[in-house]
Amino acid sequence: MATDTVLSILVLAAFALLIGAFVLWRRGGPKRQVTLMVILALVALANVAIWIIPDERGTAPVDQLSR
């Protein structure tokens, strides 16, 4: 149950980073910071995908934690 909470918070943080990067970009903020925020959000979403996408046997790594 705690893993689900952590993954949910990570997805929310990734979306917040994307929204923050967009707002910063629209205000003319530093392009490097905007780029880094987008990259961080993509890395966070990739980590969530690694944990929840099942392998060829049909089991996701997050499901193996409860065993």
C-alpha positions as CSV (number, residue, x, y, z in Angstrom):
1,M,0.0,0.0,0.0
2,A,2.8,2.5,0.8
3,T,4.4,1.8,-2.7
4,D,1.1,2.9,-4.4
5,T,1.2,6.1,-2.4
6,V,4.8,6.8,-3.3
7,L,4.1,6.2,-7.0
8,S,1.0,8.4,-6.9
9,I,3.0,11.2,-5.3
10,L,5.7,10.8,-7.9
11,V,3.3,11.1,-10.8
12,L,1.7,14.2,-9.2
13,A,5.2,15.7,-8.7
14,A,6.0,15.0,-12.4
15,F,2.8,16.8,-13.5
16,A,3.6,19.7,-11.2
17,L,7.1,20.0,-12.7
18,L,5.7,20.0,-16.2
19,I,3.1,22.7,-15.3
20,G,5.8,24.7,-13.5
21,A,8.2,24.4,-16.5
22,F,5.4,25.6,-18.8
23,V,4.6,28.6,-16.6
24,L,8.3,29.5,-16.2
25,W,8.8,29.2,-20.0
26,R,5.8,31.5,-20.6
27,R,7.2,34.1,-18.2
28,G,10.6,34.1,-20.0
29,G,12.5,32.2,-17.3
30,P,15.9,30.6,-17.8
31,K,15.6,28.1,-20.6
32,R,18.1,25.8,-18.8
33,Q,15.9,25.5,-15.8
34,V,12.8,24.9,-17.9
35,T,14.7,22.1,-19.7
36,L,15.9,20.5,-16.5
37,M,12.4,20.6,-15.0
38,V,11.0,18.8,-18.1
39,I,13.8,16.2,-18.1
40,L,13.3,15.6,-14.3
41,A,9.5,15.1,-15.0
42,L,10.3,12.6,-17.8
43,V,12.7,10.7,-15.6
44,A,10.2,10.5,-12.8
45,L,7.5,9.2,-15.2
46,A,9.9,6.7,-16.7
47,N,10.6,5.4,-13.2
48,V,6.9,5.0,-12.5
49,A,6.5,3.2,-15.8
50,I,9.4,0.8,-15.0
51,W,7.6,-0.1,-11.7
52,I,4.1,-0.6,-13.1
53,I,4.5,-2.0,-16.6
54,P,4.3,-5.8,-16.5
55,D,7.0,-8.0,-18.0
56,E,6.6,-10.9,-20.4
57,R,5.2,-13.1,-17.6
58,G,2.5,-10.5,-16.8
59,T,3.9,-9.5,-13.4
60,A,4.9,-5.9,-12.6
61,P,7.8,-5.2,-10.2
62,V,5.4,-3.4,-7.9
63,D,3.3,-6.6,-7.6
64,Q,6.3,-8.6,-6.6
65,L,6.9,-6.4,-3.6
66,S,3.8,-7.7,-1.8
67,R,5.0,-11.3,-1.9
